[in-house]
Amino acid sequence: MGPGDFVYQVKIKKDAQKVLDKLPPKVQRNISERIHELADDPRKLVWVEKMAGFDSRYRFPAGSFRVIFEIEDEELLVIVVKIGSRGDVYKAGGG
């Protein structure tokens, strides 16, 4: 990171943290490392995709899991709103 680069604060919602805590240790590490990388400008990461139909919601894959997060640029904040298996994470409710 160089001068002028963004440094975002990353927060994980309680429900997302509960899911993360229940995952196998190797999966937890993989997801946690990627979440940590979001602190640099998250839009520049090649594995991050903007979610259709949302202004500030994004996702990234981590094995068979998906992590959904929102970016609040004014506050330089990334909020992880949901973690789940690929088939379940997009269903209504939560986040």
PyMOL commands that set and color helices and strands:
alter all, ss='L'
color gray80, all
select helices_A, chain A and resi 14-22+25-37+42-44+73-75
alter helices_A, ss='H'
color red, helices_A
select strands_A, chain A and resi 9-12+49-50+57-62+65-72+77-85
alter strands_A, ss='S'
color yellow, strands_A
deselect
rebuild
show_as cartoon
